[in-house]
Every structure is written in structure tokens, then in C-alpha cells.
């Protein structure tokens, strides 16, 4: 059965989406009741695995870098760590720009958590992005995130407004955080008890309305609203996910401004280990993006351990000391790194299915 013109999904050119293309991608996800996995990457192997998984599942995807992931991409040997965080992110972005269209899917290119001390990192990336825009007419990244949730609400939103003014000129989206996502990711996280009754883990709808009123006139933004989510994998019951907080925030903004349902673009941080029914509920309240890092790190690493266990001698000797067997074909990094990529691809297949994104690429 073919879709009618009224229900047919829009189509976009494959590759990195920015500006109006980004808006179309997000709107289609929200209207279609699905979300995209946002996968943290650290090198070409993890980027290629994400692109391969997206292509295999005919889904669009978010590729994102934390500051530490960007620094690792540039190389741990680069002494100027601040420069490495900028150059690594730029290098990764150019890799994605080069390859994404050939994988035949649409990719949102994003940077993850940047707290107050990392604002210069984001501004350095915007310096690079403005140069790229001058050369190509497109931004280097689709979006950046400022996570200033540990600061006062007024300072958080005010600083986000300042940076968004610069980003809006490039057709970029800003992701903000309201409330605090528990746990830790690359040294960024809340220093507090991650128990189910901790109010800091739950964003107040009034705070979301305040941010909307300030930022919406400036440019496009999305909100990482905390509803009990925590980075990392945690024991069941330790943290209580309450997606109904997302619903309340959507309803308050919509009723205050006379808007249709789910006017906010929401993102779900700390998705690894979450209950599948809670993921589905959150997506129904306008979540278009769910971060997944802890689970994909394990999915990338576990096959390497299995491969090493199966070829133990090859990781101790180039040639077997007893019978002279050469082991080059086993310790060849392409063998065990490929196993790692395949493990990550398999785990992402599960993520696409959980988020309802399988088969829904807009790439035409």
C-alpha cells in the first residue's frame, strides 16, 4: 500500500541535515511517533558503525560528540587539550559530511553536554562553523548543546539566549538542559543523590515555559528536560522515570501560547538501561531524540574481549613459540575492530526498533 499525499513522509537528500532540513526531520519524527537514537562517537570506527546501522535499519540518526570524545578523536598525544577538543570535533564532523550521503540516510550532527567551563569549546566550534558556512553556505554541525543546568535558571537561559543568537544566523539548533540528569558523562553530571525522590532529577514545567518565552523568539531550540533519567546503567528502581513531567511541560507551553499539542522539541538523556515502556511513553510526549552511549560502548567493547579470548596467543606472540604458526591474520586490528563495529551495529538495531524509527528514513 502506498501512502496518500496527506500521510506521505517528506523526503530529504541523504547526508547531514541542517536548517530547514533539520526542522523537517524533527517534525516528521514527532508527527510519526518515533525518535532517533543519538549515539556518542569517539573515532572513525564508531562513526562508521553508526552510519552502517542507520543504513541497515533504513533510519535516520544523530551522531554526537562529547568534549572528551572530540579530544580523543584528535588524538591523546595532542598537548593542547582545548585545541584538541575543537579540532577533533571538526575532524569528526568533516568525516560525517564526507560519508553520510553515501550511506543513504539523514544524519543530525551534534555536540553533547557542555557545561559552564566548556562554553569556550562551543564558541570555538562556532568559529569553525562560521568559516565552514562562509565556504559552503551550510553550518558544520546541525546543533550544539549547552548544559548549564547546574547554574541558576536565569543565568542558564540567559547564556543560552546569547549563544543561540549566534547559532541562529547559521541555521543551527541549540539543545539546552533544564533540571539535572543524574550520573556522569565525561566529567559532567550532578553531584547529588540519585534516588527516586530527589526533586533535582525532575524539571519543573514552569521552568520550561520560562525558557520557551526567552528562546523561542531568537531561534530553534530543543530541551533536555529531566524526568528522572540518569547517565549510565543503574539498578532497576533506583531512579523512577516520570515521563508525565514531559507531558505537563508540553501542555503548559501549548495552553499558555495557544499552540497545538507537543510544541516543544524534547530530548531524552541517559537512555541506556531505560525501561522500554517508559521510552515509548516519552516519545509520545514529543521526544524526538534519545541519547545512547553506555550501552553502545559495551556493545563495541564486548566483541573485542571475545575475539581476544578466542585468539589469546595472537595477542601475546606474532609467531607461535611452539609450532611457528604466524598470527598476523588474527592480531590485524581490522579483524577485532570490525568485530567491535558489528557489535555496535547490532545494539543500534535494537535501539532503532525501541524508538520506532526502523524503516522511517526521510532520505530520498
KEKE-3310 file (N, C-alpha, C; in steps of 0.2 Angstrom, whole numbers, plus 5000, padded with zeros to 4 digits):
npx = (5004:5003:5007:4995:4995:4992:4997:5010:5027:5039:5053:5071:5087:5100:5113:5121:5110:5103:5097:5082:5080:5084:5073:5062:5065:5064:5051:5044:5048:5041:5028:5026:5027:5040:5057:5074:5090:5103:5119:5134:5151:5168:5178:5183:5179:5168:5160:5158:5151:5139:5134:5133:5124:5112:5110:5107:5096:5087:5085:5085:5098:5106:5122:5134:5146:5154:5164:5176:5175:5178:5191:5198:5196:5204:5216:5226:5238:5240:5245:5239:5225:5213:5212:5213:5200:5192:5197:5196:5182:5179:5186:5179:5167:5169:5172:5160:5152:5157:5155:5141:5131:5133:5130:5117:5107:5099:5108:5109:5120:5129:5134:5138:5134:5139:5146:5147:5161:5165:5159:5168:5173:5162:5160:5172:5170:5159:5166:5174:5163:5157:5166:5166:5153:5154:5161:5153:5140:5132:5130:5143:5140:5124:5118:5122:5125:5121:5124:5119:5113:5117:5118:5110:5093:5090:5102:5107:5097:5099:5112:5111:5103:5111:5121:5113:5108:5119:5120:5108:5110:5117:5108:5107:5102:5100:5103:5096:5098:5087:5084:5092:5102:5105:5120:5135:5145:5158:5164:5155:5141:5128:5131:5125:5112:5106:5092:5075:5067:5072:5071:5078:5080:5070:5062:5054:5039:5036:5048:5052:5043:5047:5060:5056:5049:5059:5068:5062:5058:5071:5077:5078:5076:5080:5074:5082:5074:5073:5067:5069:5079:5095:5113:5122:5120:5109:5103:5087:5073:5081:5081:5066:5058:5048:5039:5028:5030:5036:5024:5017:5024:5024:5010:5008:5015:5009:4996:4997:5002:4993:4995:4997:4997:5011:5022:5035:5052:5058:5071:5079:5090:5102:5098:5102:5098:5085:5068:5058:5045:5044:5052:5044:5033:5038:5042:5030:5026:5033:5047:5060:5073:5084:5097:5111:5124:5131:5127:5131:5144:5148:5143:5152:5164:5163:5163:5177:5184:5179:5184:5198:5199:5197:5207:5219:5233:5238:5238:5249:5260:5269:5272:5268:5276:5278:5274:5277:5267:5261:5253:5248:5236:5226:5229:5229:5222:5211:5203:5198:5193:5183:5175:5171:5164:5153:5147:5142:5133:5124:5118:5113:5103:5093:5090:5085:5073:5067:5064:5055:5059:5064:5065:5061:5067:5070:5077:5079)
npy = (4994:5011:5027:5040:5057:5065:5059:5054:5054:5067:5070:5070:5075:5063:5063:5075:5084:5101:5117:5121:5108:5100:5105:5099:5085:5083:5087:5077:5066:5068:5069:5057:5049:5043:5042:5047:5038:5045:5044:5043:5046:5041:5040:5035:5022:5020:5030:5025:5013:5018:5024:5013:5005:5014:5014:5000:4998:5007:5020:5037:5046:5052:5058:5061:5071:5071:5082:5075:5064:5071:5076:5064:5060:5068:5064:5058:5062:5075:5090:5102:5103:5110:5115:5102:5097:5105:5104:5090:5088:5095:5088:5075:5079:5083:5071:5064:5072:5069:5055:5052:5054:5044:5033:5034:5039:5051:5062:5070:5080:5083:5091:5086:5087:5102:5111:5125:5128:5123:5132:5140:5130:5127:5139:5140:5130:5136:5146:5139:5134:5145:5149:5137:5139:5150:5146:5135:5138:5131:5126:5118:5109:5102:5105:5111:5108:5116:5113:5120:5117:5116:5129:5144:5146:5158:5162:5152:5151:5164:5164:5154:5160:5170:5163:5156:5166:5169:5156:5155:5162:5154:5145:5135:5123:5124:5114:5113:5111:5108:5106:5092:5080:5064:5055:5053:5059:5060:5068:5077:5080:5078:5081:5073:5064:5051:5046:5040:5050:5062:5079:5087:5079:5081:5091:5106:5111:5125:5131:5126:5133:5146:5146:5144:5156:5165:5160:5156:5167:5170:5159:5142:5128:5115:5104:5097:5090:5085:5070:5061:5053:5046:5046:5032:5014:5009:5002:4993:5003:5011:5024:5033:5034:5047:5051:5058:5071:5077:5078:5087:5098:5101:5103:5115:5125:5124:5128:5140:5148:5146:5135:5120:5103:5096:5106:5108:5103:5089:5080:5065:5061:5050:5037:5024:5008:5011:5007:5000:5003:5015:5022:5022:5029:5042:5046:5048:5060:5070:5068:5067:5062:5051:5049:5038:5029:5022:5009:5007:5008:4997:4987:4989:4986:4973:4962:4963:4959:4945:4941:4942:4933:4921:4921:4920:4918:4925:4938:4939:4934:4936:4925:4908:4901:4888:4880:4888:4895:4908:4923:4934:4937:4936:4946:4957:4973:4977:4965:4963:4976:4977:4967:4974:4985:4978:4973:4985:4989:4979:4982:4994:4992:4987:4998:5007:5000:5000:5014:5016:5019:5012:5009:5021:5032:5048:5050:5052)
npz = (5000:4996:5003:5005:4998:5009:5020:5017:5020:5021:5010:5010:5005:5006:5019:5030:5039:5041:5047:5038:5034:5045:5053:5047:5048:5062:5064:5057:5064:5076:5072:5067:5078:5083:5088:5086:5089:5098:5096:5104:5099:5096:5087:5070:5068:5077:5072:5059:5062:5067:5056:5047:5054:5054:5040:5038:5045:5039:5044:5050:5060:5074:5076:5088:5098:5113:5123:5128:5119:5107:5110:5110:5097:5091:5095:5109:5111:5107:5114:5117:5125:5124:5111:5105:5108:5100:5087:5085:5086:5074:5064:5065:5061:5048:5043:5044:5036:5024:5022:5025:5016:5007:5013:5013:5022:5033:5043:5059:5066:5080:5095:5112:5130:5137:5149:5160:5160:5148:5139:5131:5122:5114:5108:5101:5092:5085:5079:5070:5063:5057:5048:5040:5035:5028:5017:5012:5013:5022:5039:5049:5060:5064:5076:5093:5111:5126:5142:5156:5167:5181:5185:5190:5185:5178:5174:5166:5155:5150:5146:5136:5127:5123:5116:5107:5098:5090:5084:5077:5066:5058:5055:5064:5078:5095:5109:5125:5143:5156:5173:5181:5174:5181:5187:5177:5164:5154:5164:5167:5176:5189:5206:5217:5227:5218:5220:5219:5224:5223:5220:5211:5200:5192:5180:5182:5175:5174:5173:5160:5152:5155:5149:5136:5133:5133:5123:5111:5103:5097:5090:5084:5096:5107:5121:5134:5146:5162:5169:5179:5173:5171:5168:5162:5167:5178:5194:5193:5199:5206:5201:5197:5182:5176:5164:5163:5167:5156:5148:5155:5154:5140:5139:5147:5140:5128:5131:5136:5126:5116:5107:5096:5101:5109:5107:5110:5106:5112:5121:5126:5139:5145:5141:5141:5147:5151:5154:5142:5140:5146:5138:5126:5130:5133:5120:5115:5120:5113:5112:5102:5101:5108:5119:5118:5125:5135:5133:5120:5121:5128:5119:5108:5114:5120:5110:5106:5118:5117:5105:5108:5118:5111:5103:5110:5110:5099:5103:5111:5105:5089:5082:5084:5098:5099:5088:5077:5070:5061:5067:5061:5054:5064:5074:5067:5067:5060:5060:5074:5077:5067:5072:5084:5078:5072:5083:5089:5079:5079:5092:5090:5081:5089:5096:5087:5084:5097:5098:5088:5075:5064:5047:5043:5037:5030:5019:5002)
capx = (5000:5007:5004:4992:4999:4991:5001:5017:5033:5043:5060:5077:5093:5104:5118:5120:5104:5104:5092:5075:5080:5083:5066:5058:5067:5061:5044:5042:5048:5036:5022:5026:5028:5046:5063:5081:5095:5109:5125:5141:5156:5175:5183:5180:5176:5161:5156:5156:5146:5133:5131:5131:5117:5107:5108:5104:5089:5083:5083:5090:5101:5110:5129:5136:5152:5156:5171:5181:5175:5181:5198:5200:5196:5210:5222:5228:5245:5240:5246:5234:5219:5207:5213:5211:5193:5189:5199:5194:5175:5179:5188:5174:5161:5170:5171:5152:5149:5160:5152:5134:5126:5135:5126:5110:5102:5100:5111:5110:5127:5128:5139:5134:5135:5145:5144:5149:5168:5165:5157:5173:5173:5156:5162:5177:5167:5156:5171:5175:5157:5156:5171:5163:5147:5156:5164:5149:5133:5129:5134:5147:5136:5117:5116:5126:5121:5124:5121:5120:5108:5120:5118:5103:5089:5090:5109:5107:5093:5102:5118:5109:5100:5117:5124:5108:5108:5125:5119:5103:5112:5119:5103:5108:5098:5103:5100:5098:5096:5083:5084:5099:5102:5110:5126:5141:5147:5164:5166:5149:5135:5126:5134:5119:5109:5102:5087:5069:5063:5076:5067:5083:5080:5063:5061:5048:5036:5036:5055:5052:5039:5051:5065:5052:5047:5065:5072:5058:5059:5078:5079:5076:5080:5076:5075:5083:5070:5075:5061:5072:5084:5102:5118:5124:5116:5108:5099:5080:5070:5085:5078:5060:5057:5042:5038:5022:5033:5036:5018:5014:5028:5021:5003:5008:5018:5004:4990:4999:5003:4988:4998:4995:5000:5018:5025:5042:5056:5061:5076:5079:5096:5103:5093:5104:5096:5079:5063:5056:5038:5045:5054:5038:5029:5042:5042:5023:5026:5037:5054:5062:5080:5086:5105:5113:5131:5134:5125:5134:5151:5149:5142:5158:5170:5162:5166:5184:5186:5178:5189:5205:5199:5197:5214:5224:5241:5239:5239:5255:5265:5267:5273:5268:5283:5279:5274:5279:5261:5260:5246:5246:5229:5222:5230:5227:5217:5205:5199:5195:5189:5177:5170:5168:5159:5147:5143:5138:5128:5118:5114:5109:5097:5088:5088:5080:5067:5064:5062:5050:5062:5066:5062:5057:5072:5067:5082:5076)
capy = (5000:5017:5032:5046:5063:5068:5055:5053:5057:5071:5067:5075:5072:5060:5067:5079:5089:5107:5122:5119:5101:5098:5106:5094:5079:5083:5087:5071:5061:5069:5068:5049:5045:5039:5046:5044:5037:5050:5040:5046:5043:5043:5039:5033:5016:5021:5034:5021:5009:5021:5025:5007:5003:5018:5012:4994:4999:5012:5025:5042:5045:5058:5057:5067:5070:5075:5086:5070:5061:5075:5076:5058:5059:5072:5061:5059:5065:5082:5093:5107:5099:5114:5114:5095:5096:5109:5101:5083:5088:5097:5082:5070:5082:5083:5064:5063:5076:5066:5049:5051:5054:5038:5028:5034:5041:5058:5062:5076:5081:5086:5090:5084:5091:5107:5115:5132:5129:5121:5137:5141:5124:5128:5145:5138:5126:5141:5150:5135:5133:5151:5148:5132:5142:5155:5142:5131:5140:5127:5125:5112:5105:5103:5108:5110:5108:5119:5110:5124:5115:5117:5136:5147:5146:5164:5163:5146:5153:5170:5162:5150:5165:5174:5158:5155:5172:5167:5150:5155:5165:5149:5140:5129:5122:5124:5110:5116:5106:5111:5101:5089:5072:5061:5051:5056:5058:5064:5073:5082:5077:5081:5078:5073:5058:5049:5042:5041:5056:5068:5084:5089:5075:5082:5098:5110:5114:5132:5132:5125:5139:5152:5145:5145:5163:5169:5157:5155:5172:5170:5153:5135:5125:5109:5104:5090:5090:5079:5067:5055:5050:5046:5043:5025:5009:5009:4996:4995:5005:5016:5030:5032:5039:5050:5054:5063:5078:5080:5079:5093:5104:5102:5106:5122:5129:5124:5131:5147:5152:5144:5131:5113:5098:5095:5111:5108:5098:5086:5075:5060:5060:5044:5032:5017:5004:5013:5003:5001:5006:5022:5026:5023:5035:5048:5048:5050:5067:5074:5066:5065:5060:5048:5048:5031:5029:5017:5003:5006:5007:4990:4983:4990:4983:4966:4958:4963:4954:4939:4940:4941:4926:4916:4921:4923:4918:4930:4944:4938:4932:4936:4918:4903:4899:4880:4877:4893:4897:4916:4925:4941:4937:4937:4952:4963:4977:4977:4960:4964:4982:4975:4964:4979:4988:4974:4973:4991:4989:4975:4985:5000:4989:4986:5005:5009:4997:5003:5020:5016:5023:5007:5010:5028:5037:5053:5051:5050)
capz = (5000:4996:5007:5002:4999:5016:5025:5015:5024:5016:5008:5011:5002:5011:5022:5036:5039:5044:5045:5037:5033:5052:5056:5043:5051:5069:5064:5054:5070:5081:5069:5066:5084:5083:5089:5084:5093:5097:5098:5106:5095:5098:5082:5064:5069:5080:5067:5053:5064:5067:5049:5044:5057:5051:5033:5038:5048:5035:5049:5051:5066:5077:5078:5093:5101:5119:5123:5128:5113:5102:5111:5109:5090:5088:5097:5116:5110:5106:5120:5119:5125:5122:5104:5103:5108:5094:5081:5085:5084:5067:5060:5065:5058:5041:5041:5043:5030:5018:5021:5027:5010:5003:5017:5011:5027:5035:5050:5063:5068:5086:5101:5118:5136:5138:5155:5160:5159:5141:5134:5126:5117:5109:5104:5096:5086:5081:5075:5064:5059:5053:5042:5035:5032:5023:5012:5009:5014:5027:5045:5050:5064:5065:5083:5099:5117:5132:5148:5161:5172:5187:5186:5191:5179:5174:5170:5161:5150:5148:5142:5130:5123:5120:5111:5101:5093:5085:5080:5073:5060:5054:5054:5069:5083:5102:5114:5132:5149:5162:5178:5181:5173:5186:5184:5175:5157:5153:5169:5168:5179:5195:5212:5222:5227:5213:5222:5216:5227:5223:5216:5206:5194:5189:5178:5183:5169:5174:5171:5153:5150:5155:5143:5129:5132:5131:5117:5105:5098:5095:5086:5086:5101:5110:5128:5138:5152:5166:5172:5182:5169:5174:5163:5164:5168:5185:5196:5192:5205:5209:5199:5194:5177:5176:5158:5163:5168:5149:5146:5159:5151:5134:5140:5149:5134:5122:5133:5138:5119:5111:5102:5095:5106:5109:5103:5112:5104:5118:5120:5132:5140:5150:5138:5142:5153:5152:5153:5135:5140:5148:5131:5121:5133:5132:5113:5114:5123:5109:5112:5095:5101:5114:5119:5120:5125:5139:5130:5114:5122:5129:5113:5104:5118:5122:5105:5106:5123:5115:5100:5111:5122:5106:5099:5115:5108:5094:5107:5115:5101:5082:5079:5090:5100:5099:5081:5072:5067:5061:5069:5059:5052:5070:5078:5062:5070:5056:5062:5080:5076:5064:5077:5088:5074:5071:5090:5090:5074:5082:5098:5087:5078:5095:5098:5082:5085:5103:5097:5082:5069:5059:5041:5043:5035:5025:5014:4996)
cpx = (5004:5003:5001:4996:4998:4996:5008:5022:5036:5050:5065:5082:5097:5110:5117:5114:5105:5098:5085:5075:5080:5076:5062:5059:5064:5054:5041:5042:5043:5029:5021:5027:5034:5051:5069:5086:5100:5115:5131:5146:5163:5180:5180:5177:5169:5157:5153:5151:5140:5130:5129:5124:5111:5105:5105:5097:5084:5081:5088:5093:5105:5117:5132:5143:5152:5163:5176:5181:5179:5189:5201:5201:5202:5217:5225:5235:5245:5240:5241:5227:5213:5207:5211:5203:5189:5191:5197:5186:5175:5181:5183:5168:5162:5170:5164:5150:5151:5156:5145:5130:5127:5131:5119:5105:5104:5103:5111:5116:5127:5134:5135:5136:5141:5142:5147:5157:5169:5162:5162:5174:5168:5158:5167:5175:5162:5160:5173:5169:5155:5160:5168:5157:5148:5158:5158:5141:5129:5133:5138:5143:5128:5115:5122:5122:5125:5120:5123:5116:5110:5120:5111:5099:5090:5097:5109:5103:5096:5108:5116:5106:5106:5120:5119:5107:5114:5123:5113:5105:5115:5114:5104:5103:5102:5099:5101:5095:5092:5082:5091:5098:5107:5115:5131:5143:5152:5165:5160:5143:5133:5129:5129:5117:5105:5096:5080:5065:5067:5073:5072:5083:5074:5062:5054:5045:5036:5043:5055:5048:5043:5057:5062:5051:5053:5068:5068:5058:5066:5079:5076:5080:5076:5078:5076:5080:5071:5068:5063:5077:5091:5107:5120:5119:5115:5103:5091:5077:5074:5083:5071:5059:5049:5040:5032:5024:5034:5029:5015:5018:5025:5014:5003:5010:5012:4998:4991:4999:4998:4991:4995:4999:5007:5022:5033:5045:5060:5066:5077:5087:5096:5098:5095:5101:5089:5074:5059:5049:5039:5047:5048:5034:5032:5041:5035:5022:5030:5044:5056:5069:5081:5094:5106:5120:5134:5133:5130:5142:5152:5148:5148:5164:5169:5165:5173:5187:5185:5183:5196:5205:5200:5203:5219:5231:5242:5240:5245:5261:5264:5268:5272:5274:5284:5279:5275:5273:5261:5253:5244:5239:5224:5223:5229:5221:5211:5200:5195:5191:5183:5172:5167:5162:5152:5143:5139:5132:5122:5114:5110:5103:5091:5086:5083:5073:5063:5061:5057:5053:5064:5062:5059:5062:5068:5072:5079:5081)
cpy = (5006:5022:5037:5052:5066:5065:5053:5057:5061:5068:5072:5071:5069:5064:5071:5084:5095:5112:5119:5111:5098:5099:5101:5087:5078:5083:5080:5065:5062:5067:5060:5045:5041:5044:5043:5043:5042:5046:5044:5042:5045:5042:5037:5027:5016:5025:5029:5016:5012:5022:5019:5004:5007:5015:5005:4994:5004:5017:5031:5042:5052:5055:5063:5065:5074:5078:5081:5066:5065:5076:5070:5057:5063:5068:5063:5062:5072:5086:5098:5104:5103:5114:5108:5094:5100:5105:5093:5083:5090:5091:5077:5073:5082:5075:5062:5066:5072:5059:5048:5050:5047:5032:5028:5036:5048:5058:5069:5075:5086:5086:5090:5089:5096:5112:5122:5133:5127:5126:5139:5136:5125:5134:5144:5134:5131:5145:5146:5134:5139:5151:5143:5135:5147:5152:5138:5133:5136:5127:5118:5107:5107:5107:5107:5110:5112:5116:5115:5123:5116:5124:5138:5147:5152:5164:5158:5149:5159:5168:5158:5155:5169:5169:5157:5160:5171:5161:5151:5158:5160:5144:5133:5129:5122:5119:5112:5110:5110:5105:5097:5082:5069:5058:5056:5054:5063:5069:5077:5078:5080:5077:5078:5066:5056:5044:5044:5048:5062:5073:5086:5085:5076:5089:5100:5113:5121:5135:5132:5131:5145:5152:5146:5152:5167:5166:5157:5161:5173:5165:5147:5132:5119:5108:5097:5092:5084:5076:5060:5051:5051:5043:5036:5020:5009:5003:4998:4997:5011:5023:5029:5037:5041:5054:5059:5070:5081:5082:5086:5099:5106:5106:5113:5126:5130:5129:5139:5151:5150:5139:5124:5109:5097:5100:5111:5102:5095:5081:5071:5059:5054:5039:5025:5014:5006:5007:5005:5004:5013:5026:5027:5029:5041:5051:5050:5057:5071:5073:5064:5062:5057:5047:5041:5031:5023:5010:5001:5005:5000:4985:4983:4986:4975:4961:4958:4958:4947:4937:4938:4934:4921:4915:4923:4923:4923:4937:4944:4937:4933:4929:4913:4901:4891:4877:4882:4896:4905:4918:4932:4942:4938:4943:4958:4967:4977:4971:4961:4971:4981:4972:4969:4983:4984:4973:4979:4992:4985:4979:4991:4998:4989:4993:5008:5006:4999:5010:5021:5019:5018:5008:5016:5034:5042:5054:5048:5051)
cpz = (5000:5000:5003:5003:5006:5021:5023:5019:5019:5015:5008:5007:5008:5013:5028:5035:5043:5043:5044:5036:5040:5055:5053:5047:5058:5069:5061:5060:5075:5079:5068:5072:5085:5085:5086:5089:5092:5100:5099:5102:5097:5093:5075:5064:5072:5075:5061:5055:5065:5060:5046:5047:5055:5044:5033:5040:5044:5040:5048:5058:5068:5079:5082:5096:5108:5119:5124:5122:5107:5103:5109:5101:5087:5090:5104:5116:5109:5113:5122:5119:5123:5115:5102:5103:5102:5088:5080:5083:5076:5062:5060:5061:5050:5039:5040:5037:5024:5016:5021:5021:5006:5007:5016:5016:5029:5042:5053:5066:5074:5091:5107:5124:5136:5143:5155:5158:5151:5136:5129:5120:5112:5105:5099:5090:5082:5077:5069:5060:5055:5047:5037:5032:5027:5016:5008:5009:5019:5033:5046:5054:5063:5071:5088:5105:5122:5138:5154:5167:5180:5190:5188:5184:5175:5170:5165:5155:5146:5143:5136:5125:5119:5114:5105:5096:5088:5081:5075:5066:5055:5052:5058:5075:5090:5106:5121:5137:5154:5167:5177:5179:5177:5182:5181:5168:5155:5158:5171:5171:5186:5201:5217:5222:5222:5215:5219:5218:5227:5218:5210:5200:5190:5187:5180:5177:5168:5171:5163:5150:5150:5150:5137:5128:5130:5124:5111:5100:5095:5089:5088:5091:5104:5117:5131:5145:5156:5170:5175:5179:5172:5168:5166:5165:5176:5187:5195:5199:5208:5208:5195:5188:5177:5170:5158:5164:5161:5146:5149:5156:5144:5134:5142:5144:5129:5125:5134:5131:5114:5105:5101:5100:5104:5105:5104:5108:5110:5117:5127:5133:5145:5147:5140:5148:5154:5150:5146:5135:5142:5142:5127:5124:5132:5125:5112:5116:5119:5110:5105:5095:5108:5114:5121:5119:5129:5136:5124:5115:5124:5123:5108:5108:5119:5116:5104:5112:5121:5110:5103:5115:5117:5102:5104:5113:5103:5097:5112:5111:5093:5079:5085:5092:5100:5092:5076:5068:5067:5063:5066:5057:5058:5074:5073:5065:5066:5058:5069:5081:5072:5068:5082:5084:5073:5078:5091:5085:5076:5087:5095:5084:5083:5096:5093:5082:5091:5102:5091:5076:5063:5053:5039:5040:5030:5019:5007:4990)
residu = (UNK:UNK:UNK:UNK:UNK:UNK:UNK:UNK:UNK:UNK:UNK:UNK:UNK:UNK:UNK:UNK:UNK:UNK:UNK:UNK:UNK:UNK:UNK:UNK:UNK:UNK:UNK:UNK:UNK:UNK:UNK:UNK:UNK:UNK:UNK:UNK:UNK:UNK:UNK:UNK:UNK:UNK:UNK:UNK:UNK:UNK:UNK:UNK:UNK:UNK:UNK:UNK:UNK:UNK:UNK:UNK:UNK:UNK:UNK:UNK:UNK:UNK:UNK:UNK:UNK:UNK:UNK:UNK:UNK:UNK:UNK:UNK:UNK:UNK:UNK:UNK:UNK:UNK:UNK:UNK:UNK:UNK:UNK:UNK:UNK:UNK:UNK:UNK:UNK:UNK:UNK:UNK:UNK:UNK:UNK:UNK:UNK:UNK:UNK:UNK:UNK:UNK:UNK:UNK:UNK:UNK:UNK:UNK:UNK:UNK:UNK:UNK:UNK:UNK:UNK:UNK:UNK:UNK:UNK:UNK:UNK:UNK:UNK:UNK:UNK:UNK:UNK:UNK:UNK:UNK:UNK:UNK:UNK:UNK:UNK:UNK:UNK:UNK:UNK:UNK:UNK:UNK:UNK:UNK:UNK:UNK:UNK:UNK:UNK:UNK:UNK:UNK:UNK:UNK:UNK:UNK:UNK:UNK:UNK:UNK:UNK:UNK:UNK:UNK:UNK:UNK:UNK:UNK:UNK:UNK:UNK:UNK:UNK:UNK:UNK:UNK:UNK:UNK:UNK:UNK:UNK:UNK:UNK:UNK:UNK:UNK:UNK:UNK:UNK:UNK:UNK:UNK:UNK:UNK:UNK:UNK:UNK:UNK:UNK:UNK:UNK:UNK:UNK:UNK:UNK:UNK:UNK:UNK:UNK:UNK:UNK:UNK:UNK:UNK:UNK:UNK:UNK:UNK:UNK:UNK:UNK:UNK:UNK:UNK:UNK:UNK:UNK:UNK:UNK:UNK:UNK:UNK:UNK:UNK:UNK:UNK:UNK:UNK:UNK:UNK:UNK:UNK:UNK:UNK:UNK:UNK:UNK:UNK:UNK:UNK:UNK:UNK:UNK:UNK:UNK:UNK:UNK:UNK:UNK:UNK:UNK:UNK:UNK:UNK:UNK:UNK:UNK:UNK:UNK:UNK:UNK:UNK:UNK:UNK:UNK:UNK:UNK:UNK:UNK:UNK:UNK:UNK:UNK:UNK:UNK:UNK:UNK:UNK:UNK:UNK:UNK:UNK:UNK:UNK:UNK:UNK:UNK:UNK:UNK:UNK:UNK:UNK:UNK:UNK:UNK:UNK:UNK:UNK:UNK:UNK:UNK:UNK:UNK:UNK:UNK:UNK:UNK:UNK:UNK:UNK:UNK:UNK:UNK:UNK:UNK:UNK:UNK:UNK:UNK:UNK:UNK:UNK:UNK:UNK:UNK:UNK:UNK:UNK:UNK:UNK:UNK:UNK:UNK:UNK:UNK:UNK:UNK:UNK:UNK:UNK:UNK:UNK:UNK:UNK:UNK:UNK:UNK:UNK:UNK:UNK:UNK:UNK:UNK:UNK)
# end
